[in-house]
Amino acid sequence: MTKTQSRFQMMGTFIDVVVYHPNGEALIKKVYQQLEHYSQRFTVNQPDSELMMINQQAGKMPVKVQPDLFQLIKLAKAISEDAENPFNIAIGPLVKAWRIGFHDAKIPTQQEIAAKLPYVDPKNIQLNDHDHSVYLSQPGMEIDLGAIAKGYFADQVKNRLINAGVQSGFISLGGNVVTIGHSPSNANQAWNVGIQHPLAERGTIIRAVPLNGASMVTSGINERFFHANGQRYHHLLDAHTGMPIVTDIASLTIISEHSTDGEIWSTAGFLPSIHHAITYLNQQTGIEAVAISKQGDIHLTSGLIDNGQCIYPRASL
């Protein structure tokens, strides 16, 4: 079986693609073009992107968008309206105030934060199913799809590769991994994916997870952050306070069939306490979670088993 692999940089991260297919090179080239297309349309970092057209018309007029972007916003809005979790696609004004992950990251003043808070209510995103238009009813609002877009991209790439006849493959978009089938080169017939130890150097694995056609997404306070005034400020923001979420969770990994779900719940599960998070995530269907505390303790949802080296599903996901 012909193995082709490639690594390239896009969307602020390294992307790795492995496919077992006779036309692997051509398929990976198509993957690159597909991801480039998505990243140009769904980003808030380019003023002429399809998403920014919505943001620029906030408080002025609805904007018609392509069906795929509309459906992604619709899904993200529904999750955002659950006040129990911190997932919020209307968080854009706060993200831009902090700039965490960029060289000019800074702590906004309390006045700046207070001025942004009225503009982060997802209920003020108005959707029209008939013409696929999106309207932000308050001037100053901004949708930010950073907490869901890469999962959606990964699922779409996987679908394309499967439709092209790929039966074994692997896609990694930073902390977001999607597998196709099983790994032909591993004795356990699975793709063994490591969970980064959130309290150790990059590349230190705390557990491995064997995946067979499933997805794994990790979010953590160690991913994007900056130091100021002797404190560390991470990128997961609380829309109620405008500050980074206060929690005893260091990282949260979601195992699911679809990467979009993994993206959603790896943010939505970042609750103030790890026990609350596990209880909440146990109530969601089709996902399992590995939460690591700031003390390095591992907590699992009920469908997983930890043998000290690997974490396995009790039954196939």
Backbone hydrogen bonds, N-H to C=O, Kabsch-Sander energy under -0.5 kcal/mol:
donor,donor_aa,acceptor,acceptor_aa,energy
4,T,19,V,-2.8
6,S,17,V,-2.2
8,F,15,I,-2.2
10,M,13,T,-2.4
13,T,10,M,-1.8
15,I,8,F,-3.3
16,D,172,S,-2.2
17,V,6,S,-2.5
18,V,170,F,-2.7
19,V,4,T,-2.8
20,Y,168,S,-2.2
21,H,2,T,-1.7
21,H,19,V,-0.8
24,G,21,H,-1.5
27,L,23,N,-2.2
28,I,24,G,-2.6
29,K,25,E,-1.9
30,K,26,A,-1.8
31,V,27,L,-2.1
32,Y,28,I,-2.5
33,Q,29,K,-2.1
34,Q,30,K,-2.6
35,L,31,V,-2.7
36,E,32,Y,-2.4
37,H,33,Q,-2.2
38,Y,34,Q,-2.2
39,S,35,L,-2.9
40,Q,36,E,-1.7
41,R,37,H,-1.3
42,F,38,Y,-2.8
49,S,46,Q,-1.8
51,L,41,R,-2.2
52,M,43,T,-0.5
53,M,49,S,-1.4
54,I,50,E,-0.9
54,I,51,L,-0.7
55,N,51,L,-1.7
56,Q,52,M,-2.8
57,Q,53,M,-0.8
57,Q,54,I,-0.8
58,A,55,N,-1.4
59,G,136,L,-3.6
60,K,57,Q,-2.4
61,M,57,Q,-1.8
63,V,134,V,-2.3
65,V,132,H,-2.7
70,F,66,Q,-2.3
71,Q,67,P,-2.6
72,L,68,D,-1.9
73,I,69,L,-2.4
74,K,70,F,-2.4
75,L,71,Q,-2.3
76,A,72,L,-2.5
77,K,73,I,-2.6
78,A,74,K,-1.8
79,I,75,L,-1.8
80,S,76,A,-2.2
81,E,77,K,-1.5
82,D,79,I,-1.5
83,A,81,E,-1.0
85,N,82,D,-1.7
91,I,88,N,-1.1
92,G,142,E,-1.2
94,L,91,I,-1.2
95,V,91,I,-2.0
96,K,92,G,-2.4
97,A,93,P,-1.3
98,W,94,L,-2.0
99,R,95,V,-2.8
102,F,99,R,-2.0
105,A,102,F,-1.5
106,K,98,W,-2.2
113,I,109,T,-2.5
114,A,110,Q,-2.6
115,A,111,Q,-1.9
116,K,112,E,-1.2
116,K,113,I,-0.7
117,L,113,I,-1.8
119,Y,116,K,-2.3
120,V,117,L,-1.4
124,N,121,D,-1.9
125,I,122,P,-1.7
126,Q,124,N,-0.7
126,Q,135,Y,-3.4
127,L,125,I,-0.5
128,N,133,S,-2.3
129,D,127,L,-0.6
132,H,128,N,-1.2
133,S,128,N,-1.2
134,V,63,V,-2.4
135,Y,126,Q,-2.7
137,S,124,N,-2.4
137,S,135,Y,-0.7
141,M,138,Q,-1.8
142,E,119,Y,-0.5
144,D,89,I,-2.6
148,I,145,L,-2.1
149,A,145,L,-3.0
152,Y,148,I,-1.8
153,F,149,A,-2.9
154,A,150,K,-2.5
155,D,151,G,-2.2
156,Q,152,Y,-2.2
157,V,153,F,-2.5
158,K,154,A,-2.5
159,N,155,D,-2.4
160,R,156,Q,-2.1
161,L,157,V,-2.4
162,I,158,K,-2.7
163,N,159,N,-2.5
164,A,160,R,-1.2
165,G,162,I,-1.8
166,V,161,L,-2.5
167,Q,20,Y,-0.6
169,G,180,I,-2.1
170,F,18,V,-2.5
171,I,178,V,-2.9
172,S,16,D,-2.9
173,L,176,N,-3.4
174,G,14,F,-1.6
174,G,172,S,-0.6
176,N,173,L,-0.7
177,V,175,G,-0.5
177,V,216,M,-3.2
178,V,171,I,-3.0
179,T,214,A,-2.0
180,I,169,G,-2.8
186,N,183,S,-0.9
189,Q,186,N,-2.0
191,W,211,L,-3.1
192,N,190,A,-0.7
193,V,191,W,-0.9
193,V,209,V,-2.6
195,I,207,R,-3.2
196,Q,194,G,-0.6
197,H,204,T,-3.7
200,A,197,H,-1.5
204,T,201,E,-2.1
205,I,203,G,-0.6
206,I,195,I,-2.8
207,R,195,I,-0.8
208,A,309,Q,-2.1
209,V,193,V,-2.7
211,L,191,W,-3.0
211,L,209,V,-0.5
213,G,181,G,-1.1
215,S,256,S,-3.4
216,M,177,V,-2.9
217,V,254,I,-2.3
218,T,175,G,-2.4
219,S,252,L,-2.5
221,I,250,A,-2.3
222,N,250,A,-0.5
223,E,220,G,-1.2
224,R,220,G,-0.5
226,F,233,Y,-1.7
228,A,231,Q,-2.5
231,Q,228,A,-2.5
233,Y,226,F,-2.9
234,H,232,R,-0.5
235,H,224,R,-1.5
237,L,235,H,-1.0
238,D,243,M,-3.1
239,A,237,L,-0.6
242,G,238,D,-3.2
245,I,236,L,-3.3
247,T,245,I,-0.7
248,D,272,P,-1.3
250,A,292,I,-3.2
251,S,292,I,-1.7
252,L,219,S,-3.0
253,T,290,V,-2.7
254,I,217,V,-3.0
255,I,288,E,-2.8
256,S,215,S,-2.0
257,E,286,G,-0.7
260,T,151,G,-0.5
262,G,258,H,-1.4
263,E,259,S,-2.7
264,I,260,T,-2.3
265,W,261,D,-2.6
266,S,262,G,-1.8
267,T,263,E,-0.8
267,T,264,I,-0.9
268,A,264,I,-3.1
269,G,265,W,-1.8
270,F,267,T,-1.9
271,L,269,G,-2.3
277,A,273,S,-2.2
278,I,274,I,-2.3
279,T,275,H,-2.2
280,Y,276,H,-2.6
281,L,277,A,-2.9
282,N,278,I,-2.1
283,Q,279,T,-0.6
283,Q,280,Y,-0.9
284,Q,281,L,-1.2
287,I,284,Q,-0.6
288,E,255,I,-2.1
290,V,253,T,-2.6
291,A,299,H,-3.0
292,I,251,S,-2.7
293,S,297,D,-2.6
294,K,248,D,-2.0
296,G,293,S,-1.8
299,H,291,A,-3.0
301,T,289,A,-1.9
304,L,301,T,-1.7
305,I,312,Y,-2.7
307,N,305,I,-0.5
307,N,310,C,-2.5
311,I,208,A,-2.4
312,Y,305,I,-2.7
312,Y,310,C,-0.5
314,R,303,G,-3.4
